[in-house]
Amino acid sequence: MLLVLFLYFVLLSLLAVGGVNTILPEMQRIVVETEAWMTGAEFTQLYAISQAAPGPNVLITSLVGFKVAGLPGAFVTLAGFCLPAGALAYWVGGVWERFRDAPWRKLIQRALLPVTVGLVFAGGYLLATPEGVDWKNALIATASATVLCTTRFNPLWILSGGAIAGYLLYA
Amino acid sequence: MVPTPPRSIAELFLGFLSIGARAFGGVLPWAHRVLVEERRWLAPADFSEMLALCQFLPGPNVANLSIVLGRRWFGLPGAIAGFLGLMALPFVWVLALATLYADWATNPTVRAVVSGIGVAAAGLFIGTGIKLARPIAGKPAAIVIIAGCFVAAGMLRVPLLIVLPVAAALALMASKMRAL
């Protein structure tokens, strides 16, 4: 069981270009349909927990492992998901440092920056609109982005403001 | 202000630990704050470059960032220390939360507060995007690429496996023609 879990997440790791969200549909297909380890509703619940907890959203992999095989499962899925991609990042990072001053690297860097920025905006938009755009989401997200960019407040204050706004607007 | 890298592996580990510890709603805004603004290990442009590289590699972006930066400063031990620092606390918290979840999931007040935090955290992403965009905001080609990626990946939900190669190819052409 642990080996099967590990191999599935190794496979998912190398498909996850752009982050975990890319392979969420595929992960859901495997754990819900192919292996029937949990229901679709249970998977969605795990996703909600991974979003609510502080930390990288990659921890959805640990939650799936935890649900399927307890604590060993949580370690195995996280390791399976992070090791292959991590090894690749380690290797590419070395190549990248070695060619620090190469013209082709500068060319690629100039090209990647606007793509990265566009994807960061897209990620923020998707997170801000879990059930579509409305004025409440737009208000909280805009206020949060504005305060982050124009002041030096610790973002924890901004998130506390979001908690109060959520209580006032959504409850 | 010239950035200075961490002086020891312990300092590196603690830096990434402090990113993971506070990363409500996503790691990226906190990674930018800690690495560029609080500890000043990286110049803003350097952070953007490293993030761009890690976004094009498979796997979790900020975990890749911890590995690439850890390697740059302390080799393999640094890569491991950065990754473990980033993951240690969130790993414990997410499992604790999963165990407690059944008790509060149905409470509408708790759900409202959690939704509010989630949307404010999304705003932090957008604000971090604005910070990253400042150096290139004067270039029309960059604006077009930023908007194109946002519309395709964010509003139309086109899979990243399609958006990334297309956007990268167009951006490379623009970069070759010195438009970026």
Interface residues (C-beta under 8 A of the other chain):
Chain A: S13 L14 L15 A16 V17 G18 G19 V20 N21 T22 Q45 L46 I49 S50 Q51 A52 A53 P54 G55 P56 N57 V58 L59 S62 L63 F66 K67 L71 A74 L78 F81 C82 P84 A85 G86 L88 A89 Y90 V92 G93 G94 W96 E97 L107 I108 Q109 R110 A111 L112 L113 P114 V115 T116 V117 G118 L119 V120 F121 A122 G123 G124 Y125 L126 L127 A128 P130 K136 N137 I140 A141 T142 A143 S144 A145 T146 V147 L148 C149 P155 L156 I158 L159 G161 G162 A163 I164 A165 G166 Y167 L169 Y170 A171
Chain B: G20 A21 R22 A23 F24 G25 G26 V27 L28 P29 W30 R33 S48 E49 L51 A52 L53 C54 Q55 F56 L57 P58 G59 P60 N61 V62 A63 N64 I67 V68 R71 R72 L76 A79 F83 L86 M87 L89 P90 F91 W93 V94 L95 L97 A98 Y101 A105 P108 T109 R111 A112 V113 V114 S115 G116 I117 G118 V119 A120 A121 A122 G123 L124 F125 I126 G127 T128 G129 I130 K131 L132 A133 P135 I136 A141 A142 I143 I145 I146 A147 G148 C149 F150 A152 A153 G154 M155 R157 P159 L160 L161 V163 L164 A167 A168 A171 L172 A174 S175 K176 L180
